[in-house]
């Protein structure tokens, strides 16, 4: 493989061609990546030409180049946002010092851990979504799935670049391990729990991209503040791509709601059985999916009190969301933050040192952002005249990490007994029957311009192309 | 100036709140901070947005690419937009005969007009391009002629493009963009290279769906080093039958008046003569058809030498009662250097009369360096003829009588 000219094959703005050590490392990793893609990437996609957006540079013109390409031949580029001269660290104990272009020895292990944890989610989601192409509700949606898949692949490249470039042999070993772990594998699972869940159907996929990729957005945004400048610049660029993933989720759920509301109005009913018989997903089922994905995702932010979070912040490795827009001292030694705990059959807040509560701070920012999108879904219902509103469940509902783990809190925020919670869980979380029903709707529709019965067409096509454009060419 | 403000139509950039997912990409991308948000909406400040289009392609939803023609004074405010649930419909304009400056079209600085003459035909713009329904039109090269003797450091071609079945309507003074194939050193596609259209509205050949452009390739830079402009070389080397990708049309203000007895004063250098050729030829055809309603044509044409003047031959065949031509040659052997502003000064009384005439329209096209010289000459001519240049310039801009297109 040494004949490949990586500086040409991989669009990059990191002078790949001039760094022989890095080039050799990537030459060894690249065939393993392709082999991973072939093994576990999108099923049945090998011969398809997909209308993909490829980034060939970080400026607005190079950002979105559209054309039909085979995913295996996608140009997995390595891009860092342009460096800011004399960038200084904005928070923590090193506040005001010059940002680091190399990894300080004392923070090496923690930085590697952050990068590996982030990097591990990228191939994991490709693995989770690999069967979805077989049940796509339209060619347009299939293309969006594939776009997400290749960009997750590119994000893996971005993290692997950092590992190879800045972490020597350890980094190379970690990069190899990223291709060895498998989502849901009992012996060698992905690092984070939510990335070992399956994505069994398109409603789960849309909920996942809305809620769980939004976790990605907040984690990446916190890393764009990092004192380690290459990480900050890499994640800044990744965020731009992450926006597409959330768009797929938000618009996917929105179109599902729109179609359900349309059928509810046509049939003049909110009867779940009648709606299911008409082949659309009833709103209570949508609510249960929402409850599940929201609660599983907010666990990803970690324990509400965490000394690791404090260390990452104080040492400058990971900031808060929009650190620059906050008007406190950005050191946080004397500040406190309220966290929720279950106590004596109820919930109460406890003031804890803010540094230890930074996971909770990020989680609360995330929740605010998530709620706003759910309100936009509700507008679809309001517009259709349907008197039903979706609700984000209480923060303490169905939690499996931190002080709220196993607290038996209902979506409305009421603490109930263990027996009651278990007895009523089917009201709040998707039952096997719900999942089986949703799965029963998942027939493949890939004729250009046609859509499965359970979902409305989008408002507009990709890159201003018509909705009936041949976004995927099956060869 | 208030008259101008009231009648200026802008293409206001708006974001569709029903499709936007509030991902913040546009706000992070905007180089001049024209985009802002509240908990409800992301919005564009019309007083800041310069239509650079940087935010368009990174938007994951397409919600960013919405435009409404509004009178500048009635542009939707940021506060209004922040409360919207949906976009407003395109309203009726109070001044429908006023052309809207389109994105990517420069107004020619503070002196040049940003609107078209009142009697100009209504232009169509941006029918093909990244933000149009179709990203480019295909045209076939049906003619490629060298129009100057080839020099050691330049080579000018007259290129005729046929659009076949594609509707690509143009007016004299508009331009188009050519997308050269391939990618640049950074691996990204080349930017569209813009060329003025050199033919009149009904085609290079009347009744044919074709048009012409003037393309000059520079072979050496000032230091004598070889240079190769990507698009210009691509076009100059194009063979008859080759297909090229075209975007546009662009331009909605550098347009000619059409009313009876309106005069054209055309000041240009080099390939800046292309729009002048289009305007002259349109009027020549009217004259030939017996439908010309009068009006004077004055051409001030600068080049380094006669050999470098495109269309010099055909120009000499036009009757002097139809057009007066003043050539300025800056590097002709055995002759003193002359620039367009020098020959303009030599015609000072005539130009003073025309500057004061509400039916005379001035067009300046060519290298950026000429703009200052031309404007200085106009100011000097005013001073020598008891005219207040500030007043004249303000009137000319307001009435769309001074158009600058320099590069």
Interface residues (C-beta under 8 A of the other chain):
Chain A: X8 X11 X13 X56 X57 X60 X61 X62 X63 X64 X65 X217 X239 X240 X243 X244 X246 X247 X250 X251 X369 X372 X373 X376 X379 X459 X460 X462 X463 X464
Chain B: X18 X19 X21 X22 X23 X24 X25 X28 X29 X39 X53 X54 X55 X56 X57 X58 X60 X61 X62 X65 X85 X131 X132 X133 X183 X186 X187 X188 X189 X191
